[in-house]
Amino acid sequence: MNDNQDRPFARRASFYELTGISRETASSGWKQEAAGADSYYVMAVTGGSGGMALNGESYAAGRGKCYLAAPGSGACIHSAAADLSFYLLKFEVLARQTLGEKAASGLADAADRRGEVPSRMPGAEQENLLEPGEIVCLSFASCVAMLEALYERRRPAGEFESFDTYVRFQEFLRFLLQQRAADSGGLDPMQAVERSIAVIRDNYRSTLTVERLASAAGLDRWKYSRLFKERTGTTPLDFLNRTRIERTKRLLVLTDDPLSGIAGDAGFNNEYYFNRRFKQTVGITPGQYRRNHREQVRVFAPCLEDFLLALEITPVMQWFSEGWGKQDYLGMDDVPVFDVSDGSLERLTKEKPEFILLDSGTHLPGYSRLAPTYRMDHPGEDWRSTLGITADLLGKKSRVRDIIGEYESRADKARQALERSVRDQTVAFLRISAEAVILYGGPEQGYTGPVLYGDLGLAPHRLVSQLTGRSRRSVVLTPEWLAKLDADHLFVTFDRRWGYTAGAREDERIALLPGVRNNSVYEVDFLTWMNYGILSHGKKIDDVLRVLA
C-alpha cells in the first residue's frame, strides 16, 4: 500500500510568497509591456477600461475582471479612453516538498533563522493551477475586500504581521483559484448547476447574486434558476441563506460569540436580518436554539412524545385524550397527562415548560404565551425528517444517525426472517370502529403501509393497491369489498372511542372473514399502530414477528 494514502498531508504542495502589491491608476493611452516577464502577477481591475494580452490572447479589461500572468507569458496591460485602476500583485512559488519532509529536515525553520529564501520553482515545472488567463470572480466585492486588507498590510511591522500577511495572501490566492475551478465551460447545464452549488457552499460568506452565479454557469438567469430549483428544491438565494444558517447553527453551539459576530462570520449583513432569517428557516430564534443545545430544557410536545423518547428526552407532560386514553406503549407512567380535549392551560402552566413543540394537526390556542413554540409541519410518513428536525431543535442531532441506523438494521433482520416464513402470503391492515371498517394503504402511505410493505417487504393483499393506489392513505370498505378481503394474514386494531369494545369475533362485519375462521387475524394496540413515531414503528415490527416469524 502506498504510504501517501494513509498519511495526512503527504501530497506535495506548492507554497506561494507575495513579493509586492501596488494600487495603480493609468491614464488614457498608458501601456506596460511584458508585465509578467520574471514573476507571477495578478491584476484585478477596479475601474476604467483597457486591455490585457496573455500568451497571444487578448482580453477586455474592465471593472470586476482579474488576470493571472506567469513568467514568460508575455503579459501586456494598456489603458483605454477611461483611466484604468487596478491592483497589481507580484508573487513567487517556493519549492514543493511534503509537510513531512519540511518537519523532518527543519530546513524551512533554519532558512528563516538565516534570512534565506527557499529555492523557487521555475514556471515551466508548475501544474496548470497557475495557468495564465482571465479569472471571473463570482463575488468581486469579496476579492476587493481581500486585496484592500493585503494592501493595508504591505509593510508589516513585526513577525506576527508578516505571518498574517502571508496567510491572507494564501487565502486570496485560494479564493481566486476557486473562482477558476467554478468556471463551467464545457459542462452540460445540470453539471454547471452542480458546480455552482459547490461554489455557494465554498463562498457563502461572499456577496453572491443570482446574476453572477448564472453567468459563471454559462446560463440565462431564468434557466439557471429553474434547473437549480429542480436540483435542490429551492431557489439559489434560499439555498445560500440555508447554507449560512447551517454555519450559524454550529457557531451557536460551539462558541459563546455574540450574535452580531456570528451573523457577520456567516455572511449576513446585520444581526437583525440574521435573526429574522434564522427564525424563518429554523422556526426558533438563535438565542433559543443556543439554549436548547446547552441545557436539558423542559419540553411539552403533545403527539410527538415518541420522537422525544427516541432522543432520550422525557417531556414534562404527555398527550391524553378522553376518547383514546394515552400512548401506553411509550411507558411514561410517571409523566403527568395533558388532556388535549380539555385544553386547559392551568395544569401545563404548573409544569413550567421551557419549549413547546406542536405538530401541524394540534391546535392549542394561547400556548405560545407560556414558552417559545415551534409548529412542526409533520410530514407523517417521512418520520426520519421529523426526527431530524426535533433533534436539531433540541440539541440531539448527533444521535439521529445511530437511531435511524439501529432501526434500519432491525427492520432488515426482520425482513429476512419473514421472507423465510411467509413467502408469497398476503397481508392487510384494518382499523375498526363503530362507524366504519377502514383499510390502510400500500408501502408509500399511512401509518402502517411503509412498515408492513416497505420496511418488512410483506405482500399487500390485492385490494390494498386496487382501492388505495399510490396516493390514498386509507379507504372505508363497503360490505361488498369487505367480503373480498381474503388476505392470508390480517392485522386489525379497534378504535375504542366512546366505549366501543367489540373484538374480531364479536364484530359481525368481520366475524365471517376467512382469516377469523383460520385464526390468522391478529389484534394490535390502537395508539401503537396509529402513529408515525420511530418507537411505534419498532413496536409494529415486534408485533409482526411475534405472529408471523
ABEGO torsion letter per residue (X at the ends): XBAAAABBGABBBBBBBBABBBBBBBBBGBBBBGAAAABBBBBBBABEBEBBBBGGBBBBBBBGBBBBBBBGAGBBBBBBABBBBBBBBBBBBBBBBBAAAAAAAGAAAAAAAAGBBBBBBBAAABBAAABBEBBBBABAAAAAAAAAAAAAAABBABAAAAAAAAAAAAAAAAAAAAAAAABABGBBAAAAAAAAAAAAAAAAABBBBAAAAAAAAGBBAAAAAAAAAAAAGBBAAAAAAAAAAAAAAAAAAABABBAAAAAAAAGBABAAAAAAAAAAAAGBBAAAAAAAAABBBBBBBBGAAAAAAAAGBBBABBBBBAAAEBBAAAGBAABBBBBAAAGBAAAAAAAGBABBBBBAABBBBGAAAABBBBBBBBAEABAAAAAAAAAAAAGAAAAAAAAAAAAAAAAAAAAAAAAAAABGBBBBBBBBBAABBBBBBBAABEAAAAAAAAAAGBBBBAAAAAAAEAABABBBBBAAAAAABABABBBBBBBABGGBABBAAABAAAAABAAAAAGABBBBBAAAABBABAAAAAAAAAAAAAAAX
